[in-house]
Amino acid sequence: MSYGNKLREAVAAPGTTPLIGVYDMYSASVAADHYDGMFVSGFGFAASYYGLPDIGFIAWPDMVAFVQRLRGAFPRHHLLVDIDDGYVDPEVACHVVEGLERIGASGVILEDQKRPRRCGHADGKQVLPLEEYLAKLEMVLATRRDMVVVARTDATDEADILRRAKCLAATDADVVLVDGVRSVEWIHRIREVVDGKPLLFNQIAGGKSPRLSLTELSDLGVDVAIYSTPCLFAAHEAMDSALSELKRDDGRLPSFDPESGVGVAASTRLLERNITRHRAVPERVGA
């Protein structure tokens, strides 16, 4: 079974499928021990690879190379990849989708934002004319073989949100995402207009959407939940705390518990699992 069909099967199963946002190979190594699916977050990748905000700096070869490293280390995990607006041009979007599918990405998210783009939970977003986005989406859909395609709108006007969600659901896209949903009521409204098409919900700490459990999302009819930045923000907080403590203690490392702490041995064990995963023979893909 192909990677795309494996993800499609998970989306169709009862309940809400969680995909955890990762930003580098180390965060992916930790996430892989807890969840079966990863979300290659544009926010996280822009922050970790470039040290820049998620406003359109990502170069597609860098993203493709990162996904290739992920797939090599994690042959059995779902990998849903944020490709922003397809890197502007439809032809580039199709080239990237073709390359990502070849190296084993499970799916992509294609948004309708206009440049300069913004994080989906930021203010100031602008969207392409719907017809222009649909033309790009149709080209991507015609290019993919089995890969899952999530059609995403960043519309903020209430009438436009519903209009676009309905139009996206009418395409051959596998899943619809309305980013920056502000309330449970709006999840109900979007669920009604997509007419049975699988729905994805994006949660990010400090974002515009409500904090909802997987059980709550399942009850709302949400099929997939992506968590964009739990690893990135946790790492930020932990590093800031650790370095503040190091400075306060005049550079003396804190006491270390070999049973529960993370040190050389625990970190090495985590990374050695990626060699084991790489050597494991994955299920045949592309069938």
Sequence and secondary structure as in RCSB ss.txt:
>XXXX:A:sequence
MSYGNKLREAVAAPGTTPLIGVYDMYSASVAADHYDGMFVSGFGFAASYYGLPDIGFIAWPDMVAFVQRLRGAFP
RHHLLVDIDDGYVDPEVACHVVEGLERIGASGVILEDQKRPRRCGHADGKQVLPLEEYLAKLEMVLATRRDMVVV
ARTDATDEADILRRAKCLAATDADVVLVDGVRSVEWIHRIREVVDGKPLLFNQIAGGKSPRLSLTELSDLGVDVA
IYSTPCLFAAHEAMDSALSELKRDDGRLPSFDPESGVGVAASTRLLERNITRHRAVPERVGA
>XXXX:A:secstr
  HHHHHHHHHHSSS EEEEEE SHHHHHHHHTT SEEEE HHHHIIIIIS  SSS   HHHHHHHHHHHHHH T
TSEEEEE TTTSSSHHHHHHHHHHHHHHT  EEEEE B SS   TTSS   B  HHHHHHHHHHHHHH SS EEE
EEE   SHHHHHHHHHHHHTSS SEEEETT   HHHHHHHHHHTTT  EEEEE TTSSS    HHHHHHTT  EE
EESSHHHHHHHHHHHHHHHHHHHTTT      TTTS  HHHHHHHHHHHHHHHHS       
